[in-house]
Amino acid sequence: MPKKKSTTYVCENCEHRFATKYGRCPDCGAWGSFIEEVEVAEVKNQRVSMDGERSKPMKLDEVELMDTPRVETDLEEFNRVLGGGVVPGSLVLIGGDPGIGKSTLLLQAATQLASRGRVLYVSGEESAQQIKLRAERLGDIDTDFYLYAETNMQSIRAEIERLQPNFLIIDSIQTIMTPEITSTQGSVSQVREVTGELMQIAKTNDIATFIVGHVTKEGQLAGPRMLEHMVDTVLYFEGERNNSFRILRAVKNRFGSTNEIGIFEMQSHGLAEVTNPSEVFLEERLEGSTGSAIVCALEGTRPILVEIQALTTPTMFGNAKRTTSGLDFNRVSLIMAVLEKRAGLLLQNQDAYLKSAGGVKLDEPAIDLAVAVAIASSYKEKTTAADECFIGEIGLTGEIRRVVRMEQRLNEASKLGFKKVYAPKNSLAGVEVPAKLKVVPVTTLDECLKKVFK
């Protein structure tokens, strides 16, 4: 008796399923987002390793804990974002805009991992010759590096069983398909099924697996939302096309800290690590310019000094315009409201444009004070000193609230040559201040602005 097939229509935007096809999704309102899926009801196989051993239930006290050694690449920035190195059996998803350098990053890491184990690089978008040309620009290629241009998951699994690699790279997950699913490549069901099979292979055979994912125009990973829940680590590779700097950001990591970043520079021979990002972000700062303030922000475990720039101009229309780049729009609006209410700055008739220099995205509360000082500097047409730094969160009543890891931030500011730091008074208790650094404790926004622009 043939298996019963069921046809459903899935919205690619919100992943809701319907029995009939709509022009506009009733749930999320997206137009033309439905794709047809034909599914065959069947019982999924139990997780089985390459040697045929099936998993069995175990008592909790019988489970043996093992310290799994991490495999490090020569890219220290890559190791840091992963939490110290590549974990055997892990499943890592890397997303980013087209052409940003995802394939270059993984190919560069894979050529280094080939000296520590066997690597299988599966490409569904490029031929083996194209990958070979890029690999030759990156440096020496080890003999245990295997290329495989294929999109059929059954063929890929057969080669994995034959080669038994230590590291597996899939570029990209949207191009791989399994013949058991009748929908097209890149559909919700195909991505979900292929990722589930890769997760089974990785976990049962201790194969560290990296999969490349495309992103939507909104900057989110394409495909089903559950894709991010299935994998162990989610990394975003960010940067501007006209800027050589790239930022690798961890937003999920079961083996390390989240919100960790690594900074690279795209060069002709590949990606080069940026060991001192603070110096890079500050090297083009103009002395004596208004609307500029320096903040020491934390990105994961790393303190980074970044310049925040603000420009205020009288509005020519009825409503003032607000534009941000690298900063949260709602946070900036909140800070401007506090400046107007608590510090007496008339900003309701001012257009405001703010950005974080260097393309880095800042979203932690400690940047509030630097944003406020940059706006006030532009509005008052008064400059801030080149050796001053501002750290602190701003409350709605105008108070400067404490922030975490103040000592680490102060040490970074002192190392970069800053002489004065404005910081929350409540964050300085028990903090050892560097010898050549002066810390000015502040409790309110109005007090801080009066001390800065006296």
C-alpha positions in Angstrom: 0.0 0.0 0.0 1.6 3.3 -1.0 2.3 5.9 1.7 -0.3 8.7 2.0 1.0 12.1 0.8 -0.2 15.4 2.2 0.1 18.8 0.6 0.5 21.9 2.7 1.4 25.5 2.0 4.1 27.1 4.1 4.8 30.8 4.6 8.5 31.3 4.1 8.4 34.4 6.3 6.7 33.0 9.4 6.7 29.3 8.7 3.0 28.8 9.4 1.3 26.0 7.5 -2.1 26.2 5.8 -4.2 23.7 3.8 -4.8 26.2 1.0 -2.6 28.8 -0.7 -3.2 32.5 0.0 -1.8 35.5 -1.8 -1.2 37.2 1.5 -0.3 35.3 4.7 -3.2 35.5 7.3 -0.7 35.3 10.1 2.2 37.7 9.3 0.8 39.6 6.4 3.6 38.9 3.9 2.6 38.8 0.2 3.6 36.0 -2.2 5.5 34.1 0.5 3.8 30.7 0.2 5.5 27.6 -1.2 4.0 24.1 -1.7 5.3 21.2 0.3 4.4 17.5 -0.3 5.3 15.4 2.7 5.2 11.7 3.1 4.3 10.5 6.6 7.0 8.2 7.9 8.8 7.3 11.1 12.2 8.9 11.5 15.1 6.6 12.0 16.8 6.4 15.4 20.1 8.1 15.7 22.8 5.7 14.4 26.6 6.2 14.2 28.7 5.2 11.2 29.6 1.9 12.8 25.9 1.0 13.2 25.7 1.4 16.9 22.3 2.8 18.1 21.8 5.2 21.0 20.2 3.8 24.1 18.6 5.3 27.3 21.1 5.7 30.1 20.8 6.5 33.8 22.0 10.0 34.7 24.6 8.7 37.2 26.0 6.3 34.6 26.8 9.1 32.1 30.5 9.6 31.9 31.7 13.2 31.6 34.7 13.7 29.3 36.7 16.8 28.8 36.6 17.3 25.1 39.8 19.0 23.8 39.1 21.9 21.4 40.9 22.0 18.1 42.4 25.5 17.6 43.0 27.2 14.2 45.7 29.7 13.5 43.1 32.4 13.6 42.9 33.5 17.3 39.9 35.8 16.6 38.0 32.8 15.1 39.0 30.6 18.2 37.8 33.3 20.6 34.4 33.7 19.0 33.9 29.9 19.1 34.7 29.9 22.8 38.3 28.7 22.5 38.4 26.5 19.4 36.5 24.0 17.4 34.5 21.4 19.4 34.4 17.9 17.9 30.8 17.0 17.1 29.5 20.6 17.1 27.2 22.1 14.5 28.1 25.7 13.7 25.9 28.0 11.5 27.6 31.0 9.9 25.4 33.7 8.2 26.1 36.9 6.4 25.4 39.0 3.4 26.4 37.7 -0.1 30.1 38.4 -0.9 31.0 39.4 2.7 33.6 36.7 3.0 31.9 33.7 4.7 33.4 31.2 2.3 36.8 32.8 2.5 36.7 32.6 6.3 35.7 29.0 6.4 38.1 28.0 3.6 41.0 29.7 5.4 40.1 28.0 8.7 39.6 24.7 6.9 43.1 24.8 5.3 44.5 25.2 8.8 42.3 22.4 10.3 43.5 20.1 7.5 46.8 19.7 9.4 44.9 18.6 12.5 42.5 16.1 10.8 40.7 15.2 7.6 38.5 18.0 6.1 35.6 17.5 3.7 34.5 20.8 2.0 31.1 20.4 0.3 30.2 23.2 -2.1 26.8 23.5 -3.7 27.5 26.9 -5.2 31.0 26.8 -6.6 33.0 24.2 -8.6 36.1 22.5 -7.2 38.2 24.6 -9.6 36.8 27.9 -8.2 37.5 26.8 -4.7 41.0 25.7 -5.6 41.8 29.1 -7.1 40.7 30.8 -3.9 42.6 28.3 -1.7 45.8 28.9 -3.5 45.6 32.6 -2.7 45.2 31.8 1.0 48.4 29.7 1.3 49.5 26.0 1.5 46.9 23.3 1.2 47.3 20.1 3.2 46.8 16.7 1.5 44.0 15.8 3.9 41.7 18.5 2.4 38.9 17.1 0.2 36.6 19.1 -2.1 33.2 17.8 -3.1 30.9 19.8 -5.4 27.5 18.2 -4.8 24.0 19.2 -3.7 22.4 15.7 -3.2 22.4 14.9 0.6 22.4 11.1 -0.1 25.6 11.4 -2.1 27.1 13.7 0.6 26.3 11.2 3.3 27.8 8.4 1.3 31.1 10.3 0.9 31.1 11.2 4.6 30.8 7.4 5.4 33.6 6.6 3.0 36.1 9.4 4.0 35.1 9.7 7.7 36.3 13.3 8.0 37.0 15.1 11.3 35.7 18.4 9.9 32.8 19.0 7.5 31.9 22.2 5.8 28.6 22.7 3.9 28.5 25.8 1.7 25.6 26.5 1.7 22.7 24.8 3.4 20.2 26.4 1.0 21.7 24.6 -2.0 21.7 21.1 -0.4 18.6 18.9 -1.0 17.3 15.5 -0.1 15.4 13.6 -2.8 12.9 12.3 -0.2 11.4 15.8 0.0 9.6 17.0 -3.2 9.9 20.7 -2.5 12.6 22.8 -4.1 16.1 23.6 -2.9 16.2 26.2 -0.1 12.6 25.6 1.0 11.6 25.4 4.6 11.2 21.6 4.6 14.5 21.0 2.7 16.6 23.2 5.0 15.0 21.6 8.1 15.5 18.0 6.8 19.1 18.5 5.6 20.1 20.3 8.8 18.5 17.5 10.9 20.5 14.9 9.1 23.7 16.9 9.4 23.1 17.3 13.1 22.7 13.5 13.4 25.9 12.9 11.5 27.8 15.4 13.6 26.6 14.2 17.0 27.0 10.5 16.4 30.4 10.6 14.8 32.1 13.6 16.5 32.4 15.5 13.2 32.8 19.2 13.7 30.4 20.6 11.1 30.1 24.2 9.7 27.2 25.2 7.6 26.9 28.5 5.7 23.5 30.1 5.6 22.1 33.0 3.5 20.5 36.0 5.1 17.3 37.9 4.1 17.2 41.6 3.2 16.3 42.3 6.9 19.6 40.7 7.9 18.1 37.6 9.4 19.1 34.0 8.6 17.0 32.7 5.7 15.0 29.5 6.2 13.1 28.2 9.1 13.5 29.9 12.5 14.1 26.6 14.1 17.4 26.3 12.2 19.0 28.5 14.8 17.6 26.4 17.6 19.0 23.1 16.1 22.6 24.2 15.8 25.1 24.6 18.7 26.5 27.9 17.6 25.2 30.8 15.5 27.8 33.2 14.0 27.1 36.3 12.0 29.8 37.7 9.6 29.2 41.4 9.2 30.8 44.3 7.4 30.4 47.0 4.8 31.1 46.3 1.1 33.2 49.5 0.8 35.0 48.8 4.1 37.8 46.2 4.4 37.0 45.4 8.1 34.8 42.4 9.0 33.2 41.5 12.3 32.5 37.9 13.3 29.8 37.9 16.0 28.5 35.0 18.1 24.8 35.3 19.0 24.4 31.8 20.3 27.1 29.4 21.6 26.6 26.3 23.7 30.3 26.0 24.2 31.3 29.5 25.1 30.3 33.1 25.7 27.7 34.8 23.5 28.0 38.2 22.1 31.7 37.6 21.5 33.2 39.2 18.4 36.3 38.8 16.3 37.6 41.5 13.9 39.3 40.8 10.6 40.5 42.8 7.7 39.9 41.6 4.1 43.2 41.6 2.2 44.3 40.2 -1.2 45.7 37.0 0.4 42.6 36.4 2.7 41.4 37.6 6.1 44.0 39.1 8.5 43.3 39.4 12.2 42.9 42.8 13.8 44.6 42.4 17.2 44.0 45.9 18.4 40.5 47.0 17.2 40.4 50.0 19.5 43.3 51.6 17.7 41.7 50.9 14.3 38.4 52.5 15.3 40.1 55.6 16.7 42.9 56.2 14.1 40.8 58.5 11.9 39.3 60.7 14.6 39.6 64.4 14.0 40.9 66.5 16.9 38.9 69.6 17.7 35.7 68.4 16.0 32.3 68.7 17.7 29.8 65.9 18.0 32.3 63.3 18.9 32.7 61.2 22.1 34.7 58.0 22.9 33.1 55.1 24.8 34.7 51.9 26.1 32.2 49.3 25.2 32.3 45.5 26.0 31.8 43.1 23.1 31.7 39.7 24.8 34.8 39.6 27.0 36.7 42.2 25.1 36.7 46.0 25.8 36.7 48.1 22.7 37.1 51.9 22.4 34.8 53.3 19.8 34.0 56.8 18.6 30.4 57.8 18.6 29.6 60.7 16.2 26.5 63.0 16.4 25.3 65.8 14.1 22.4 68.0 15.0 21.0 70.6 12.6 17.8 72.7 12.7 15.0 70.9 11.0 13.6 72.4 7.8 10.2 70.6 8.1 7.5 70.1 10.7 8.9 66.9 12.3 12.5 66.5 13.4 14.4 63.6 11.7 16.3 61.0 13.6 18.8 58.6 11.8 21.2 56.1 13.4 23.9 53.8 12.1 25.3 51.1 14.4 23.2 52.3 17.3 19.7 51.3 18.4 17.2 53.9 17.2 14.9 53.6 20.2 17.8 54.0 22.7 18.9 57.2 20.9 15.4 58.6 21.0 15.2 57.8 24.7 18.5 59.6 25.4 17.5 62.6 23.4 14.3 62.8 25.5 16.2 62.7 28.7 18.6 65.4 27.4 15.7 67.7 26.7 13.8 67.0 29.9 16.7 66.7 32.4 19.5 68.8 30.8 17.5 71.6 29.2 18.6 71.0 25.6 15.9 72.0 23.1 16.2 69.1 20.6 12.6 68.9 19.4 13.4 71.2 16.5 16.7 69.6 15.7 17.4 66.8 13.1 19.8 64.3 14.6 22.2 61.9 12.9 24.2 59.4 14.9 26.6 56.6 14.0 29.3 54.5 15.6 32.6 54.9 13.6 34.1 51.9 12.0 30.9 50.0 11.3 30.7 48.2 14.7 27.3 47.8 16.2 26.9 48.9 19.8 23.9 47.8 21.9 25.0 47.7 25.5 23.7 50.2 28.1 27.2 51.6 28.9 27.3 53.6 25.7 24.4 55.9 26.8 26.7 58.6 28.4 28.9 58.8 25.3 25.8 59.2 23.0 24.5 62.0 25.2 27.8 63.8 25.3 28.2 63.5 21.5 24.7 65.0 21.0 25.3 67.8 23.5 28.7 68.5 21.9 27.2 69.0 18.4 24.2 71.0 19.8 26.4 73.3 21.9 29.1 73.5 19.3 31.7 72.7 21.9 34.4 70.0 21.6 35.3 67.2 23.9 39.0 66.6 24.8 40.8 64.1 22.7 41.9 62.1 25.8 38.5 61.9 27.4 36.3 58.8 27.5 32.7 58.4 28.7 31.1 55.3 30.3 27.7 54.9 31.9 24.0 54.1 31.5 21.4 56.8 31.6 18.1 56.4 33.5 14.9 58.2 32.7 15.3 60.5 35.7 18.7 61.6 34.4 20.8 59.5 36.8 24.1 57.8 35.6 23.7 54.1 36.5 26.4 51.6 37.2 27.9 49.3 34.6 29.7 46.0 34.8 33.5 45.3 34.5 34.6 48.8 35.1 38.2 47.9 35.9 38.6 46.2 32.6 37.3 49.2 30.7 39.6 51.6 32.6 42.6 49.5 31.9 41.8 49.5 28.2 41.3 53.2 28.1 44.6 53.8 29.9 46.4 51.4 27.5 45.2 53.5 24.6 46.6 56.7 26.1 43.4 58.3 27.5 43.9 60.6 30.5 40.3 61.1 31.9 37.3 58.9 32.1 33.8 60.0 33.2 32.2 57.0 34.9 29.2 56.3 37.3 30.1 57.0 40.9 28.4 53.7 42.0 30.7 51.6 39.7 34.0 52.8 41.2 33.8 51.2 44.6 36.7 48.8 45.0 38.0 49.5 41.5 41.8 49.8 41.1 42.3 52.8 38.8 45.5 52.8 36.6 48.2 55.2 37.7 48.1 57.7 34.8 44.3 57.8 34.5 42.0 60.3 36.2 38.4 59.0 36.8 35.7 61.6 37.3 32.7 60.1 39.2 29.3 61.5 38.0 25.8 60.8 39.4 23.5 62.7 37.0 23.6 63.6 33.3 23.3 67.4 34.0 26.3 67.2 36.4 28.4 65.4 33.7 27.6 67.9 31.0 28.5 70.8 33.2 31.9 69.2 34.0 32.6 68.4 30.4 31.5 71.7 28.8 32.5 74.1 31.7 
